[in-house]
Amino acid sequence: MTEIIQHTSTRLAPFGESIFSTMSRLAVEHKAVNLGQGFPDFDGPDFVKDAAKRAIDGGFGQYARSFGLPETNRAISRYTETMCGFAADPEREITVTAGCTEAIAAVLLGLCNPGDEIVLLDPSYDSYAACVAMSGATARRVRLDGPDFRITEALLRSAFSKKTRAILFNSPHNPTGRMFDEEEYKIVAALAKEFNSLILSDEVYDAITFARSHRSISALPGMRERTVIMGSLGKTFSLTGWKVGWAIAPEPITRAIRSAHQFLTFCAPTPFQRAAADALNAVCEDGAYLEELRREYSNRRSMMLEILQEVGFSCVSPEGSYFILADAMGAGFSDDVTAAKALVKAGVATIPASAFYDPASPDRRWLRFAFCKREETMREAQRRLKVQPLRQLANSAI
Ligand SMILES: Cc1ncc(COP(=O)(O)O)c(C=O)c1O
């Protein structure tokens, strides 16, 4: 008899294969248009790519200083001043990481002890719960329900206790597209203060906003000292594969983050850090790039909403980020996974949003569509979605 060996650690075994990998595999199998994973199918701007080419040819091939090339830390500080209204100290408060993904991991590994609790607002980005588990802390997951996905005091208070080390906060939010408003910010800030907890604020979509400009929760009175801002070059410059991100926090917190970062990646890729400095400086000098980015995404968002509504989905209209949640159950499917499987067979890959919830308490209503795609890609999805009426697809998926 062959012995089956469980190789995966007990910390990670519950997470299995991520739904992103599963759906990408099914997308390839069915030659589907991939509106699942959140990466653009168009390239980043030439001025940023040229900067990387120059860096590769210009002697930036070795390790960088662990917490970042000096010019990259300076440029992130400048960008933060533009986006959040304060200049973080480039040397003492900023750590350059391998994407925001590494920032999330370094922040949790550097700051948490077993017994600590981290509040997650579900639906939440899938790496949060996995990184909390790797850090030895425990996730306290609070479920926000659609279609409005609002944070209420009663709901959030139920998750806070004296064990709460931090809340992981994300606005603009993946996957709901929410930009949490002033009232919701105040609820989070007040509870963080009352329980002396940190706010780990994932702001990767800070530049992709429709409802209003982004405001960091760190700007609320007294919050700067307890907030870690995490960001990335990937979304703003449509270069998700470059993996340059950052964590910004007051010096004592930054020391803890760096203690993990030095052993995770040691440093982010040097030539891309160099190019990131040029990219961030450029948008601080001239706002035209960010304006154009917002305009283009606003057009893509309108197009995708129109396509989805035309085929019969009710949608959550995003205030920021590049995702739209569509109501799979409202369209007649028994749940989001059944809908995603039926749609991928029809040639359109999506992500069932139940993957962003605590598996013990998922909301199975929503399908996530990414609209960081070229017009042709979205039109092809439209064509495929129109071949068979949604109700028919739903009935045959039962
Ligand atoms: C909310 C959120 N945080 C972090 C990340 C990861 O960012 P990066 O690609 O910079 O690692 C993503 C990517 O999709 C995201 O949606």
Ligand as a Chemical Component Dictionary entry (heavy atoms), coordinates in Angstrom:
data_LIG
# 
_chem_comp.id                   LIG 
_chem_comp.type                 NON-POLYMER 
_chem_comp.pdbx_formal_charge   0 
_chem_comp.three_letter_code    LIG 
# 
loop_
_chem_comp_atom.comp_id 
_chem_comp_atom.atom_id 
_chem_comp_atom.alt_atom_id 
_chem_comp_atom.type_symbol 
_chem_comp_atom.charge 
_chem_comp_atom.model_Cartn_x 
_chem_comp_atom.model_Cartn_y 
_chem_comp_atom.model_Cartn_z 
_chem_comp_atom.pdbx_ordinal 
LIG C1 C1 C 0 -5.850 44.098 -2.417 1  
LIG C2 C2 C 0 -4.567 43.614 -2.989 2  
LIG N1 N1 N 0 -3.445 43.688 -2.238 3  
LIG C3 C3 C 0 -2.260 43.269 -2.700 4  
LIG C4 C4 C 0 -2.128 42.751 -3.972 5  
LIG C5 C5 C 0 -0.787 42.277 -4.440 6  
LIG O1 O1 O 0 -0.022 43.301 -4.931 7  
LIG P1 P1 P 0 1.400  43.027 -5.654 8  
LIG O2 O2 O 0 1.102  42.518 -7.015 9  
LIG O3 O3 O 0 2.070  44.349 -5.619 10 
LIG O4 O4 O 0 2.112  41.998 -4.834 11 
LIG C6 C6 C 0 -3.257 42.658 -4.789 12 
LIG C7 C7 C 0 -3.145 42.089 -6.140 13 
LIG O5 O5 O 0 -4.102 41.737 -6.769 14 
LIG C8 C8 C 0 -4.498 43.106 -4.285 15 
LIG O6 O6 O 0 -5.605 43.042 -5.028 16 
# 
loop_
_chem_comp_bond.comp_id 
_chem_comp_bond.atom_id_1 
_chem_comp_bond.atom_id_2 
_chem_comp_bond.value_order 
_chem_comp_bond.pdbx_ordinal 
LIG C1 C2 SING 1  
LIG C2 N1 SING 2  
LIG C2 C8 DOUB 3  
LIG N1 C3 DOUB 4  
LIG C3 C4 SING 5  
LIG C4 C5 SING 6  
LIG C4 C6 DOUB 7  
LIG C5 O1 SING 8  
LIG O1 P1 SING 9  
LIG P1 O2 DOUB 10 
LIG P1 O3 SING 11 
LIG P1 O4 SING 12 
LIG C6 C7 SING 13 
LIG C6 C8 SING 14 
LIG C7 O5 DOUB 15 
LIG C8 O6 SING 16 
# 
